[in-house]
């Protein structure tokens, strides 16, 4: 074999090798595209629910009196009810108990928040602390750590004489206040809602803008767990909120509620979820909770959105559980327990 023949064979080898490589790459692309397309229409079923907590306690929805009986119809953007995920997480919420250091811890917490007087016993679990420098007080539950702050505006009306800070400034003030007392939870990083308020007589009323307000209320919600939003019994108010006046540059806290209870993100299980059809039927048959009736005085509600969320009750519970959320016209919102009924205890 001479050099010319060797060169011809080498070129053929390179050519066929290149063609083979292209075909191999093309075949792999076709295969992966086919698999992805198949999985899109026939997704791989999730592993069976773990059910590690056994049967769950009922969700502690508050009782609402004097609500009318609503008539519901669903008109979603797609024209049909959505397909909800077949299962969702349930998270453990550690139980809190009193110990011989509880009152001392509460004293330290009150002092860090600016309330330096000796405690006054309200009940076996709740103590009240005064601020010796201003007409304000805090009540702390020594078991759960939840607290509420109040301010006597009749003793110091100057707190409402100036325009309150902008919502973002007020939110930063509250975060700094809680952080300085080592009380800023790591998961309190969800949506922040604000409300402008004005004072009429002895009552707080909504204001239309910052310029028309005396106070601003800041609501802090939990972060999303498993990509699901957190909801409270009142969807417009969180379990952690503060009201600020404008006497000081960045706002002065004159009221607040800190009904935060921790979630153990490392302990979770999965549970089967109702279909949207079953959840909607539960809503129709009064097995849900009307979180906000909205402006539906005619009692006829059109549901526009149906999706999963988590319910954050703000009271001691064992588990952080999923709910089906219904959004309707004119501000209507309702919740239905999302886990299928056989996994709730009696």
Buried (B, 14 or more C-beta within 10 A) or exposed (E): EEEEEEEEEEEEEEEEEEEEEEEEEEEEEEEEEEEEEEEEEEEEEEEEBEBEBEEBEEBEBEEEEEEEEBEBEBEBEEEEBBEBBEBBBBBBBEEBEEEEEBBEEBBEBBEBBBBBBEBEEEEEBBBBBBBEEBBBBBBBBBBBBBBBBBBEBEEBEEBBEBBBBBBEBBBBBBBEBBEEBEBBBEBBBBEBBBBBBBBEEEEBEEBEEBEEBBBBBBBBBBBBBBEBBBBBBBBEBBBBBBBBBBBEEBBBBBBBBBBBBBBEBEBBBBBBBBBBBBBBBBBBEEEBBBBBBBEBEEEEBBBBEBBBBBBBBBEBBEBBBBBBBBBBBEEBBBBBBBBBEEBBEE
